[in-house]
Amino acid sequence: MKEDIPVTSWTRRITAIAAASALAVGVAACGDDNSSSSTGAGDGTTVKIADKQFTESAIVAQAYAAGLRTQGFDAQVSSLASTELADKAVRDGAIDVYPEYDGTSYLTVLKKTADAAPDSRDALFDEVTSAYAGRGLTALPPAPYNNGNEVACTDDAVAADNITDLTALGKASPKLVYSANAEHLTREDGLPLLRKDYGVNFKKVITVDIALRYTPIADGKAQCVYAFGTDPQLAQLPLQLIKDDKGSFSGKVPFRTFPVVNTQWLDGLSADAKTAFTDTLDAVSAGLTQDKIQELNAAVDLDKEDPEVVAQSYVDSLGLGSN
């Protein structure tokens, strides 16, 4: 789901880019561009970052790491398999920061409902920020792109069953096979919501790793797939996004990525290091537009490039470490 963000949010992010870029001036890089250096406000401080073990999350986590290294932080990236694990790890201090989606935070972590969500994206993020503060976490500003929940079905299935929207999919679903990751099958905003609100009851569900959701489509073994709004495969395969006629599944709750930080760890940094950390992540997030994240996802998923290499190239383009 691609929507414009308020001008005020753009203003904050443009300011963040300028601040982080100015902060980077004078920071000398030592050795390889991908190696950390104690030169800079980070002064060699270790930052433990995690992704959630799928392409987009890996790219964003590696971009955080690459950006922070330009400021002298020793950024280390690991992978966790789910929102539940990542949320527990950052609260426990096992990791210091990870990229989450505001919609996932609102619906899955905080257990709120889409019906209760405010109409304004900023208002929703304010709710997440306030609730996270009470959980010992700091929510930094989100990126502008939106990676909303979608269902995509093949052109043939759409034509054969006249699937004009999700309600129509509900009627056709007993004849169709669905491809999705395991977490989607139990999350309240996932398949259970499709069943409850749209009457979806697929003939079969093929459970795959989140990064392999499109493989059954490509192999001809499934006709529909759980999709994200930024998936590059949507342009590569003969698929159509199915309109959400009720707005419950991909409606008013946005899915913008943002850094979730352990507050105790953040507050333990020196003043200069804390400013460098937050300004750098703000700048990295601000550059992640809808077009940019689709480009980065395509480089990894379609061109088979390494997420770390793709993220480093993106951060280099921001000029955070340039003199």
N, C-alpha and C positions, 0 to 999 in steps of 0.2 A: 504494500500500500504506500503510494508516494504522495505526500502532502507537503505543502509549504510550511515552514516554521515561522513564528512571529518575528517581526523585525527586531524586537528587543533581544531575542535570542541570538540572531545574527550579529547584532551589535556587540553583545558580550563576547561572542566567539572571535569576531574580528579583532577586538581589543586584546583577547587572549593570545592570538597569533602574534600581534605586534609586540606584546610584552615578552612572550617567550623568545621571539626572534631577537629582540634587543638584549635579552638576558644571555643569549648564546654568543653575542659578539665578544671577542676577546678570549673565549674558551679555546685553549689549544688542544688539538687532538693528538694523542700519542699512539703510535703503532697502527694496527689495522683498524679500519673504520668500524668493524663489528666488535672490537674488544673494548672493555671498559677502561676507564682511566680515572685516577684520583684527582686529576686536574679539573677544577670546576666546583660549583657549589655543592655538588653531591659528595665530594671528597671521599670517594670510594665506598660510600655506604651501600650495603647490600639491599636490593629490593627483590623480594620473592613474588613473582607474577605467575598466575595460572591462566590457562585457557580452558574451555569446556569441551575440547577434543573434537571440534569440527572446524571446517575451513575458515569461515569468517571470524570465529572466535580466536583461532590461532593467528590469523593475520593481524588482528587488532592487538592481541597480547604482545606479539613480536614488535609491532609498531610502538607500543608503549615502551618496550625494552630498548629499542633502537633510539628513540627520542631521549630517554633518560640517560643513556650512555653518553650522549653529547654533552650532558651536564655533569659528568663525572660520577654517576651512580654505577654500581656494579649490579646490573640487572640480570636476573636469572629467570628463565621461563620453564614451567612444567605443565603437565596436562592433567586435568581432572575430568571425570566422565559425566558429570551432571551438575545442574544448578544446586541440588541439595548438597552435594559434596563441596562445591566451591563456596557456597554460602557458609557452611560449617567451618571450612578451613580458614576463611578470612576472619570470621568471628573469633576463632580460637587462636589466631595469630600464626597458624601454620604457613599461611601466605600473607602478603601485605596488600595486594591489589589484584583484581581480576575484572575483565569486562563483562558486564551484565546488560540486559535489556530492561528498560523501565517498565514495559508491559509484563515481562516475566516477574520482575520484582513485585509489581502491584498484584498480579493475579496468583502467582505460584508461591512466592516467598511470604507475602503479607496476607494471602488468602482472601483478598477482596474480590468482588464480582465486577464484571463488565458493566452491569446495569448501574452499579454505584459509582462508576468512574465519572469524574467531572468532564465537561465538554472541552475545556482548555487543556492542551498538552502541558503547559507550564504549571497549571494547578495540579495536574496528576503528578508531575515530577516533584512538586513541592510536598505533596503527601508522602511520596516515597522518601524524599530527603529527610523529612521530619521523623518518619517511622524508623528509618535506618539509624538516625542519630541516637534513638532510644535503644538500639541494638548494638551500639558501640562501633558504628560504621559511618563513614563520610561518603556521600554521593557527590562526585564532581560533575560538571555540566555535560549533558549528552551530546553526541554527534548529531548532525542534521539529518542523516539518512534514516529511513524507516524500514525495518525488516519485518513487516507484519505477517501474520498467519494467512496462508492461502491454501486452496486446493486447486490443483491443475489436473485436467484430464486430457486424454489424447483427442486429436481432431476427429478420429473415427468414432470414438465413444460419444463425444458431444453431438455429432451429426446423427448417429444411430438412435440415440435415446433422447434427443432434443433437450439436452442439459443446458438450460438457459441461466440457472442460478442454483444455489445450494439446496433450496427446497426441491427443485426438480432433480437434483442429484440424489436427494433422499429417496425419491420414488424409483430412480433407476439403479440405486446402489446394490440391491440384491443380486444383480447380474454382473457386478463389477468387482475387480480385485484392486486393492489399495496397497500402496507401498509407504511405509512410515518407520521411524525409529521407535524404540521401545518406550522412551519417556513420553512421547506424544500420545501413546495409547492409554495412559493413565492420568495425565495432567488434566486438571479441570477445564483448562482452556483449549484442550486438544480434542481427540476423538470422542470423549464423553460429551463434550459440548455439541459436537456435530450430531451425535445421536439424539440428545435431549431436545435441541432447538430445531433441527432440520429433518429428523427421522432417518438419518443415515445408518444403514446396516449392511455393510459390504459383504459380498459372498465370501470373501477371503481377505485377510490382511497379511501381507508379507512383511515380517519384521526384519529390518536391516540396520546396520550402523548408520548413524545420521549422515555421514559423508557419502553413503552409497544408496541414498533414497531413489535416485534416478536410474540405477542399474536395472531393476525389474521392468521399468518403462522401456529402456533401450533394448532389453532382451525380449520384449513382447510378452512378458509374464504378468504385467499389471497394466491397468488402464488409467488409474488415478494415483496421485502422489501428494503427500503432505509437502507443501512448498513454502519457501520464504520469498518475500518480495524482492530480494536482491540476488536470487539464484541465477547464475548465468546460463544454466541448462534450459531455462524457460525460453531462451531465444534460439537454442541449438536444436531442441527436440520438437516434434510436432505436437505441441501442448497448448492448451488454452486455460487461462485463469478463470475460475468459476465465480461469477458475481455473488457477493454476499448480500442477498436481498433483505436480510433482517438486521445486519450490522452487528451480530453477536460474535462472530468468529474473527473477522478481520475489520471490525468496525472502529469505534472511537478510541480504543486503547492502543496507543502507539507502541512500537518496539524499536526504540532508539538505544544504541549502545552507550554505556557510560562507565567510568571507572568507579568501582566499589573499593574503598580503602579502609583498612583497620585504623580507627581513629587514634588509638593509643600509640600505634607505631608512627602515625603521621605527626602527632603532637610531640613525639620524642625527637624529631628532627630539629636541627638548628633553624633559626629564622630564615637564613639564606637558602638552606637546603629545602625547606618546606615550600618556599616561594618558587624555587626552581622546579620542584616536583610538580606542583599544581599547575604552574604556567605551561610547563612542557606538555603535560597530558591534555590540558585545555587546547593547546595548539594542534596536537596530534588528532584529537577528536574533531576539532573545527574543520579540518580539511577533508573529513570523510563524508562527502556528499553522496547522494544516491548513485550518480554516475561513477564516482571514484571507487566506491566499495564494489560495485558490479565489475569494474575493470580489474580490481585486485582479486576478487573471487575467481574471475575468468582465468587470470594468469595462473592460479593454483589448480583449479578444478579442471579446466579445459586444456591449458598449455603445459600442465604438470610441472610448474615451477615450484621451488621450495618456498613455503610461507615466510621463512625468515629472510630470504633473499628479496622477495616481493615487498615485504614490510620495510626492509632497509632502503630499497629504492624509493619507496613512497616518502619515508622520512627525509632522505637526502633531498628530495624535491622541495621540501619545506624550508630547507636552508637553516635548520636549527643549529647546526654545528659550524656554519660558515663564518669566516672572518670578514 
